[in-house]
């Protein structure tokens, strides 16, 4: 049995492009398909006070979608 569906975590972190590149390289090599999943917390670090607004999270999700499409 071969697994051909990959899910890659897409966020606004510095290593997201590296994860995307790796996921697509593996998918190409084995004839697979990549699905991106955006997930981030609204908290800014470990602060109980610092929160990102829903609009900030929407912008980060949109940037993740664009990065996924560019990598594809």
BASE-916422 format. One record per residue (C-alpha): x, y, z; residue number from 0. Coordinates in steps of 0.001 Angstrom, whole numbers, plus 500000, padded with zeros to 6 digits. Each point is the difference from the previous one (the first is absolute). Example, Ala and Ser with C-alpha at 12.3 -4.5 7.8 and 13.67 -1.06 7.14 Angstrom:
   east  north     up nupa
 512300 495500 507800    0
 501370 503440 499340    1
This chain:
   east  north     up nupa
 500000 500000 500000    0
 501373 503412 499051    1
 498993 503280 501567    2
 499785 502757 497401    3
 498172 502815 501816    4
 502132 502414 501984    5
 498767 502689 502389    6
 502422 502855 500621    7
 499693 502556 502782    8
 499915 503493 498505    9
 500473 502956 502333   10
 501815 503317 500064   11
 503096 498521 501594   12
 503431 500309 498449   13
 500200 496269 499214   14
 496680 499714 498143   15
 501620 500378 496542   16
 502423 497213 500877   17
 497102 497712 500994   18
 498177 500809 496758   19
 503065 499274 497879   20
 500548 496671 501744   21
 496342 498976 499736   22
 499879 500731 496272   23
 503331 498254 499390   24
 498692 496851 501691   25
 496695 500234 498122   26
 501790 500338 496657   27
 502312 497091 500753   28
 497208 497612 500969   29
 497124 501340 497903   30
 498160 501397 502984   31
 497713 502910 500771   32
 500600 502832 502475   33
 497331 501626 502149   34
 500900 503096 501992   35
 498592 500554 503476   36
 500250 503456 501565   37
 500124 500019 503784   38
 501151 502749 502352   39
 499059 501190 503447   40
 498702 503478 500604   41
 502388 500365 502952   42
 503223 501934 499565   43
 502534 497772 501700   44
 499320 498982 503568   45
 498227 503243 500905   46
 496497 499788 501385   47
 499357 503568 498890   48
 501508 500113 496498   49
 497521 498792 497416   50
 499771 500326 496250   51
 496783 501243 498497   52
 497861 497798 497756   53
 501015 502269 497107   54
 503686 499278 500734   55
 499314 496275 499958   56
 498057 500358 496741   57
 502969 501795 498429   58
 502373 497281 501203   59
 497694 497286 498595   60
 499826 501789 496650   61
 503789 500304 499891   62
 500239 496269 500738   63
 497571 499206 497184   64
 502029 502093 497575   65
 503235 498288 501086   66
 498403 496587 499470   67
 498779 500958 496543   68
 503410 501440 499075   69
 501722 496798 501083   70
 497547 497914 497982   71
